[in-house]
Each structure stands twice: as C-alpha cells, then as structure tokens.
Amino acid sequence: MNYDFKYHLSRRGFLAATAGLAVSASSSSAVASGVDERGIKIAPGQARFTGQDSPITAVWAYDGTIPGPTLRLRQGQPVRIAVENGLDEDTTVHWHGIRLPNAMDGVPGLTQPPITPGESFVYEFTPPDAGTFWYHPHADSLVQIGRGLAGPLIVEEADPVAVDRDLVWLLQDWRLTKDGQIAGGFGGAMDASMSGRVGNIVTINGAALADVGVRAGERIRLRLANAALARMMALRFEGHKPVVVAIDGQPCEPHEPEGGRLVLAPAMRIDIVLDMPGDPGSRHAVIDDFYDGLAYTLTNLAYDKAPPLRSHPLDAPLALPRNPLPAPDLANAVRQAIVLQGGMMGGGKLAGVGGMMGMGMPGMTGGAAWAINGMSMTGDGHAGMAPQFTLERGATCRLSIRNETAWWHPMHVHGFSLSLLSRNGAPVPHRQWQDTVLLAPKDVIECAFVADNPGDWMLHCHVADHQMAGLMTVFRVK
C-alpha cells in the first residue's frame, strides 16, 4: 500500500491542528508558510429540497450543508484540509479531478487508511490546474454520495476571468420516499446491472424547482458539475447560446455544444459562458432531455426588470488560460487497451464476466455484474489490487477504451487528465482534456496522457452502482 500514516490524526490531534485558526471550508487563512488551512466535518444532517414547507430529509453532509461548502483554492498555492469523520462508518475524501500526490487521492486501502468514526485525516496538496472540480467520499461510495456527500471545489485562475458573475451549479438527484426520506435499497441488482440508481428529484445546490435570477446584458460563467450517482443529463438553455470554455476543469477551444445540448454524465463538469440576451422580466427554461420521453424543466432563468447591463455582449475573449498539462508524445506512446464488459442484456441475462464473477459485495445485495478485460473489482478499492497495466514514469500512454456493453459509462481516471484523440474513429475537436470520459453503448475512445504521477491509480465507471459491481480497475505508474 502507498499511504503514509503521518496524515492520520486522532480527534484530539484534529482539534489541536485546527485550534485558533478560525477557518471554515468556505473561507481560509494563509499562515506564514503560505499554506491555505481548511477544516471539514462529515456528519449526519438535515435538508429541505423543495422549500421551507417541504419535509425535512435526513442526509449526510459536509459541514452541515447540501451540497458541501464551495472550496475556492488558488492555483499553485499549497492547501491543508483536515477532515473529521462524524459518521458511524469509515469514510475518505477524493478530490475529484485534481492532479495530486497518490497518498492524497482518498481511496481507502489503496492510497490511505480509511478515516474511522471519530478520527481525522489531513490532506495536503498543491493544485496545479485552475478549473472546476469537486469532492466526495470514496468509501461506501454508493451510499455516502447517495445520502448527500458532495461539494464543489474551484481552483481560481491567477488572473480574474472577464465575466460579470461566476456561478456554480452542483447537480444532484435523490431517490426519495413519499414522506421525503432517502429511499433504502442501495445496490439492488437491477440498478447494479442496468442504468444505476436514478433518483426522482433533481436539485441545484441542494434546492429543487427554484428560479435562477439573471439580468439582461450580463455575462455569466456557469460551472456545471454532475454529482448524481447515475443520472445522465443533457441541458438545453432555451433562448440562449451557451459557449463551452472548459471540460472537467481543463480549458478547451470555446465552442457551442452540438445541437445546443450540454451532455453531462456523473462526475463530469462543464464550464460555460452565457451572455444574457433576454428581455427584462422574461423567463427561459433550462431543460434536461437526456432520457427519451422524460424531459423536465430543471430551472428557469428569471430576468429581473432592471434595464440591460449593456447593449452589446461583453467585448472580452472567451478562451481560458491553459493549464500546465504535459503534452503526450504520440510517436513514442505505449499502447494500452481496456474493454468494458457485462451488464444486463437482452433476455435479462448477464453477459459473461470473468475473474471475480459472483463474489458478493459487502453491504450490497448482489455480486459482480461488470468487468474490465474480464476481471471484476468490486467495492471502493482495497489493499493488494493487482494493476491492469504498469507504466514507466514519464512515458506517454495511448489508451483505448472500448464499451462492449448496452449501457452508458462515464469512465473516470484518478491522478491524470486525458487528451481525447478520437471517438469511434473520428477526431475529437476543440482540444479537449477530461478526467471523466462518457462512452455510449459500443463506443470506442482513444486518449493519451503522460504518466508523470507515480502510484497506483483507480480507473472506474462513475455510475456508482457500476463501480461497486465490478467496473473498476487499477493501473500503476512506477
């Protein structure tokens, strides 16, 4: 195992580490060393998803809020985040999309010991990339994310971006009972082998059915992050033309999305720029129509009645400054391939899955339903997972991912960002880098990255049911 026990604190040690700092997850204090000090507590909490008259829902929360507080960090500034576990079960925090040291990646057993009840762990890293990221547990992931544990993480550019407002929408969905409580049945066989646990209510920053106030003529940077367990989204902004400027935290060539729809799978983030051309007092729907016949209005852009902020769109460049990602050397790349297998197929049968097929998942109701290259790794990660492949440090890896299943899979790689080269043989435009790549049924993706970050790294589907039921693997950089 790769973890270092010096980061693991008792509750007393946590209190000593944070005493006198007067910091929270949403505000920081730079100490003399230049380190940004933060503290987060994970504990049971309460939420009202549809207004003050709605039922109180029991949740699990970071610092008592759904979603967790927005962590705004500075590119290149070291951060130290002390996380206290107030749950009755183990947890960790994974800083999704951040290229950080392996010991800080938050995978229990593989990179660190789990944070046991009443204990704490200090995460230390320096974010190299500006952009939109998020944080969530990587222990009992299906249940813990499904009960509310997710929060936005923003790494600010060195120089401010020319927009009037910078907004974050963390999107979550919830499977609630009639009395407003989170439904049980996590890990059911149908969810595990099909599309995953899709909820019956969708929230933006913890609230459903709420309008978003805007002003005519303003320019908004809108950071969209899908923190749902399984729900795919395809967002249309009626009467508006969103321009994509970053995907998964990495700037791309500014472009309008194909067909005007922003496809956002679990764990993906998309930054858009929205110029507001609507009339004062008008309302415009934001519609999610990913699933055929199940379109719904996510929210409405509600213009106030003030005169337009400006008569013409802001005259400022849309492109964001690029992050310091190492350029792949495709001419000398090492080729690796992974194949996604399994899931419920025609006739209600599971496709053949090798390796650990049939092994029960702790705390779940079913066994392995998926495999990568014939091998199923279930759960959240553990000590002794054999790597699917090993790369020499500094080598360029050209990775092929083939989806042989009948289902959609957002494949997330830890510790790296992937340069997308082609999809089904066609070049991917706009110089896109992603840490979570969505594959439709039968898709084949070609991507590349430089193996400059040593350690054992997870690669898994971010439909949580799929990961827990075997769609996970590990690769090693040595």
C-alpha positions in Angstrom: 0.0 0.0 0.0 1.1 3.5 -0.7 -0.3 5.5 2.2 1.7 7.4 4.8 0.3 7.2 8.3 1.6 10.7 9.3 -1.5 12.2 7.8 -3.9 10.2 10.1 -5.0 12.1 13.2 -6.9 11.3 16.3 -9.8 13.6 17.2 -7.5 15.3 19.8 -4.9 15.8 17.1 -7.5 17.2 14.7 -8.6 19.8 17.3 -5.1 20.7 18.0 -4.3 21.1 14.3 -7.3 23.4 13.7 -7.4 25.3 17.1 -7.3 29.1 16.8 -7.4 29.2 13.0 -11.0 30.4 12.7 -11.2 28.8 9.3 -14.0 27.0 7.6 -14.4 25.2 4.3 -15.7 28.4 2.6 -13.1 30.8 4.0 -9.4 30.4 4.5 -6.4 31.9 6.3 -3.0 31.9 4.8 -0.5 31.1 7.5 3.1 32.3 7.5 4.2 29.3 5.4 1.7 30.3 2.6 -0.4 27.2 3.2 -4.2 27.5 2.9 -5.6 25.9 6.0 -9.1 24.4 5.9 -11.3 22.1 8.0 -14.3 20.0 7.2 -16.5 17.8 9.3 -18.6 15.0 7.9 -21.7 14.2 9.9 -25.5 13.4 9.7 -27.6 16.5 8.9 -30.9 17.7 7.5 -32.1 19.2 4.3 -35.3 20.6 2.7 -35.1 20.1 -1.0 -38.3 21.8 -2.2 -38.7 24.8 0.1 -39.4 25.6 3.7 -42.7 23.8 3.6 -41.2 20.6 2.4 -40.4 17.5 4.5 -37.1 17.5 6.4 -34.8 14.9 4.9 -32.1 13.1 6.9 -28.8 13.4 5.0 -25.1 13.1 5.5 -23.3 16.4 4.9 -20.0 18.2 4.8 -20.2 21.0 7.5 -23.9 20.5 7.7 -24.8 21.8 4.2 -26.1 20.2 1.0 -24.0 20.3 -1.1 -20.9 20.8 1.0 -19.3 24.2 1.1 -17.7 25.5 -2.0 -13.9 25.3 -1.6 -12.2 28.0 -3.5 -8.5 27.4 -3.8 -5.7 29.2 -5.6 -3.8 27.6 -8.4 -0.3 26.8 -7.2 -1.0 27.5 -3.5 -0.5 24.6 -1.1 -3.6 23.6 0.9 -4.0 21.6 4.0 -7.5 20.2 4.7 -8.3 18.5 8.0 -11.3 16.2 7.6 -13.1 14.9 10.7 -15.4 11.9 10.4 -18.6 12.3 12.4 -20.3 9.3 10.8 -20.7 5.8 12.3 -18.8 4.3 9.4 -15.4 4.7 7.7 -15.0 7.4 5.0 -12.4 9.2 2.9 -12.4 12.3 0.6 -11.5 12.1 -3.0 -10.6 15.4 -4.6 -12.1 14.6 -8.0 -10.0 15.8 -11.0 -7.1 17.3 -9.0 -3.7 16.0 -10.1 -2.2 15.4 -6.6 0.1 13.1 -4.9 -1.1 9.5 -4.7 -1.2 9.4 -0.9 -3.8 12.3 -1.0 -6.2 10.6 -3.5 -8.6 9.3 -0.9 -9.0 5.6 -2.0 -9.3 3.5 1.2 -6.7 0.8 1.4 -5.1 1.7 -2.0 -3.8 5.2 -1.1 -4.7 5.7 2.6 -6.2 4.0 5.6 -9.9 4.9 5.9 -10.9 7.6 8.3 -12.7 5.7 11.0 -15.5 7.1 13.1 -14.3 9.9 15.4 -11.0 10.1 13.6 -9.5 12.6 11.2 -7.1 12.8 8.2 -5.2 15.8 6.9 -5.0 16.1 3.1 -2.1 18.2 1.7 -1.6 19.1 -1.9 -0.9 22.0 -4.3 -3.5 22.2 -7.1 -1.6 22.6 -10.4 -4.6 23.3 -12.5 -7.2 26.1 -12.3 -10.7 24.9 -13.0 -13.9 23.3 -11.7 -13.5 20.2 -9.6 -15.5 18.6 -6.8 -15.0 16.4 -3.7 -16.8 13.3 -2.5 -16.2 10.1 -0.5 -14.5 7.0 -1.9 -15.6 4.7 0.9 -19.1 3.1 0.7 -19.4 5.5 -2.3 -22.8 4.5 -3.4 -24.4 5.1 0.0 -22.4 8.1 1.1 -22.7 10.1 -2.1 -26.4 9.0 -2.4 -27.0 10.4 1.1 -25.6 13.7 0.2 -21.8 13.8 0.5 -20.6 16.0 -2.4 -19.2 19.5 -2.7 -17.8 21.9 -5.3 -14.0 22.6 -5.4 -13.0 25.6 -7.5 -9.3 26.4 -8.3 -9.1 30.1 -9.2 -7.1 31.3 -12.2 -4.1 33.6 -11.3 -5.8 36.4 -13.1 -9.6 37.1 -12.9 -11.7 36.0 -15.9 -13.7 38.8 -17.5 -17.3 37.9 -16.6 -19.9 39.7 -14.5 -20.7 36.7 -12.3 -19.1 33.3 -11.6 -21.8 30.8 -10.6 -21.6 27.1 -9.6 -24.4 24.6 -10.1 -23.7 21.3 -8.3 -26.4 19.0 -9.6 -27.6 16.0 -7.5 -30.5 13.7 -7.8 -32.2 11.9 -5.0 -34.4 8.8 -4.7 -36.9 9.9 -2.1 -39.9 8.1 -0.5 -43.3 9.7 -0.3 -42.5 11.1 3.1 -39.4 12.8 1.8 -36.8 10.5 3.1 -33.9 8.9 1.2 -35.1 5.5 0.0 -33.2 2.4 1.0 -32.3 -0.4 -1.3 -28.8 0.8 -2.3 -27.0 -1.7 -4.5 -30.1 -3.5 -5.8 -29.5 -6.0 -8.6 -31.5 -4.1 -11.2 -29.7 -0.8 -10.5 -26.3 -2.5 -10.4 -26.7 -4.3 -13.7 -28.6 -1.6 -15.7 -28.5 2.2 -15.6 -27.7 2.6 -11.9 -29.7 4.4 -9.1 -31.5 7.2 -10.8 -33.5 9.4 -8.4 -36.9 11.1 -8.6 -35.9 14.7 -7.7 -33.0 16.8 -9.1 -31.5 19.7 -7.1 -29.2 22.6 -8.0 -27.0 23.4 -5.0 -29.4 21.5 -2.8 -32.7 23.1 -4.0 -35.2 21.9 -6.5 -37.8 23.9 -8.5 -36.1 27.3 -7.8 -35.6 30.0 -10.4 -32.2 31.5 -11.1 -32.2 35.2 -11.2 -30.3 36.9 -14.0 -30.0 40.4 -15.6 -30.3 41.3 -19.2 -26.9 42.0 -20.8 -24.7 40.4 -18.2 -22.1 37.7 -18.9 -22.1 34.7 -16.6 -19.5 32.0 -16.1 -21.6 29.0 -15.1 -19.8 26.0 -13.7 -21.9 22.8 -14.1 -21.0 19.7 -12.1 -23.0 16.5 -12.1 -22.7 14.9 -8.6 -25.5 12.4 -9.2 -25.0 8.7 -8.6 -26.2 7.6 -12.1 -28.3 10.3 -13.8 -27.0 11.4 -17.2 -28.1 14.9 -18.1 -28.5 16.9 -21.4 -29.2 20.5 -20.7 -30.8 23.0 -23.1 -30.9 26.7 -22.3 -34.0 28.0 -24.1 -33.3 31.3 -25.9 -29.6 31.2 -25.0 -26.4 30.0 -26.7 -24.0 28.6 -24.1 -20.4 28.5 -25.1 -18.3 25.7 -23.6 -14.9 27.0 -22.3 -13.7 24.1 -20.1 -14.5 20.4 -19.6 -13.6 18.6 -16.4 -11.6 21.7 -15.2 -9.5 21.9 -18.3 -9.9 24.7 -20.8 -10.8 23.9 -24.4 -11.3 25.8 -27.6 -14.6 27.8 -27.0 -17.4 26.3 -28.9 -21.2 25.9 -28.9 -22.3 22.4 -27.9 -23.6 20.1 -30.6 -27.3 20.6 -31.0 -27.2 23.1 -28.2 -27.3 20.3 -25.6 -24.7 20.0 -22.8 -24.3 16.3 -22.1 -23.2 15.9 -18.5 -22.6 12.4 -17.1 -22.0 11.7 -13.4 -18.7 13.3 -12.2 -18.3 15.5 -15.3 -18.0 19.2 -15.2 -18.6 21.8 -17.9 -17.8 25.5 -17.7 -19.9 27.6 -20.0 -20.1 31.3 -20.7 -23.7 32.7 -21.0 -24.4 36.1 -22.4 -27.9 37.1 -21.4 -29.9 38.4 -24.4 -33.4 38.0 -22.8 -35.8 40.9 -22.2 -36.1 42.3 -18.6 -38.9 40.3 -16.8 -38.7 37.3 -19.1 -38.3 33.7 -18.1 -36.5 31.0 -20.0 -36.5 27.3 -19.2 -33.4 25.1 -18.7 -34.5 21.6 -19.8 -32.9 18.2 -19.2 -33.9 15.9 -22.0 -31.3 13.2 -21.9 -33.8 10.3 -21.4 -36.3 9.9 -24.2 -39.8 10.9 -23.2 -38.7 12.0 -19.7 -37.7 15.7 -20.3 -38.3 18.1 -17.4 -37.6 21.7 -16.5 -34.5 21.8 -14.3 -34.9 25.5 -13.6 -35.8 28.8 -15.2 -33.6 31.8 -15.9 -35.7 34.6 -14.5 -34.7 38.0 -15.7 -35.2 40.9 -13.3 -36.9 44.1 -14.5 -33.8 46.2 -14.5 -32.6 47.7 -17.8 -29.9 45.7 -19.6 -26.4 45.9 -18.1 -25.1 46.6 -21.6 -26.5 46.9 -25.0 -24.0 44.6 -26.7 -22.3 41.4 -25.4 -19.1 42.0 -23.3 -16.1 42.5 -25.6 -13.7 40.2 -23.9 -12.0 36.9 -25.0 -13.8 33.7 -24.1 -10.8 31.4 -24.1 -9.4 30.5 -20.6 -5.6 30.2 -20.0 -4.4 26.7 -20.4 -3.2 24.6 -17.5 0.3 23.1 -17.3 -0.6 19.6 -18.7 2.3 17.7 -20.1 1.9 17.1 -23.9 1.7 13.4 -24.9 4.5 12.1 -27.2 2.2 10.1 -29.5 5.1 9.0 -31.8 6.6 7.1 -28.9 3.5 6.2 -26.9 2.9 2.9 -25.1 -0.4 1.4 -26.1 -2.8 0.0 -23.6 -6.4 -1.1 -24.1 -9.3 -1.8 -21.7 -12.7 -3.3 -22.6 -15.9 -2.7 -20.6 -18.0 -5.9 -20.3 -21.1 -7.1 -18.6 -24.4 -5.6 -17.5 -28.0 -6.6 -18.2 -28.5 -7.6 -21.8 -31.4 -8.8 -23.9 -33.4 -11.6 -22.3 -32.5 -10.4 -18.8 -29.2 -12.3 -18.9 -25.8 -11.1 -17.7 -23.0 -11.1 -20.2 -20.2 -13.4 -19.3 -17.9 -11.8 -16.8 -14.6 -13.4 -15.7 -12.4 -13.0 -12.7 -14.3 -12.5 -9.5 -17.8 -13.1 -11.1 -20.3 -13.9 -8.4 -18.3 -12.5 -5.5 -20.7 -10.8 -3.1 -20.2 -7.1 -2.4 -20.0 -6.2 1.3 -23.2 -4.4 2.3 -24.7 -4.8 -1.1 -27.4 -7.2 -2.3 -25.8 -8.5 -5.4 -22.5 -9.8 -6.9 -20.2 -8.6 -9.7 -22.2 -7.5 -12.8 -19.4 -5.8 -14.8 -15.8 -6.4 -15.7 -12.8 -4.7 -17.3 -10.7 -7.0 -19.5 -12.5 -10.0 -18.0 -11.8 -9.0 -14.3 -14.2 -7.6 -11.8 -13.0 -5.4 -8.9 -15.9 -4.7 -6.6 -16.4 -2.1 -3.9 -14.3 1.0 -3.4 -10.7 -0.2 -3.6 -8.6 -2.2 -1.2 -5.0 -3.2 -0.5 -3.4 -5.6 -2.9 -5.4 -4.8 -6.0 -3.2 -6.0 -8.9 -2.7 -3.4 -11.6 -4.3 -3.9 -15.0 -1.1 -2.4 -16.5 2.1 -0.7 -15.4 3.7 2.4 -17.0 7.2 3.8 -16.6 7.2 7.2 -15.1 7.3 9.8 -17.9 6.1 7.5 -20.6 3.2 8.6 -22.8 0.3 6.1 -22.7 -2.1 5.9 -25.6 -5.2 4.3 -24.1 -8.1 2.7 -25.9 -11.4 2.3 -24.0 -14.0 0.0 -25.7 -17.6 -0.2 -24.4 -18.9 -3.6 -25.3 -22.0 -3.2 -23.1 -25.5 -1.9 -23.8 -25.2 0.9 -21.2 -23.6 4.3 -20.8 -20.4 4.6 -18.7 -18.6 7.7 -17.6 -15.1 6.4 -17.0 -13.0 8.4 -14.5 -9.2 8.2 -14.2 -7.6 9.3 -10.9 -4.5 11.4 -10.9 -4.4 12.4 -14.5 -6.3 14.2 -17.3 -6.7 12.6 -20.6 -6.2 14.2 -24.0 -9.1 12.9 -26.1 -7.9 11.9 -29.6 -10.8 10.1 -31.3 -14.3 8.7 -30.7 -15.3 5.8 -33.0 -12.5 6.7 -35.3 -13.4 10.4 -35.7 -11.1 13.0 -34.3 -12.3 14.8 -31.2 -12.4 18.5 -31.8 -11.7 21.6 -29.6 -8.5 20.2 -27.9 -10.4 18.6 -25.1 -8.9 17.1 -21.9 -11.1 15.2 -19.5 -10.7 13.1 -16.4 -14.2 11.5 -16.8 -14.9 10.3 -20.4 -18.5 9.3 -21.3 -18.9 6.2 -23.5 -22.2 5.5 -25.1 -23.0 1.8 -25.8 -20.5 0.3 -28.2 -18.3 3.5 -28.2 -14.5 3.3 -28.7 -12.4 6.2 -27.3 -8.8 6.8 -28.0 -7.0 9.1 -25.5 -3.5 9.8 -24.3 -1.7 11.1 -21.2 1.8 11.4 -19.8 2.4 9.0 -16.8 4.2 11.7 -14.7 2.5 11.0 -11.4 3.7 7.8 -9.6 1.5 5.4 -7.7 -1.4 3.0 -8.0 -4.4 4.8 -9.6 -8.0 3.8 -10.0 -9.9 3.9 -13.2 -13.6 3.2 -12.9 -17.1 3.9 -14.0 -18.6 6.9 -12.1 -22.1 5.4 -12.2 -21.6 4.3 -8.6 -23.6 1.1 -8.9 -21.4 0.0 -11.8 -18.2 0.7 -9.9 -19.4 -1.2 -6.8 -20.5 -4.1 -9.0 -17.1 -4.6 -10.7 -16.5 -1.8 -13.3 -13.2 -0.7 -11.8 -9.5 -1.3 -12.3 -6.1 -0.1 -11.2 -3.0 0.9 -13.1 0.5 1.6 -11.8 3.0 4.3 -12.6 6.4 3.5 -11.2 
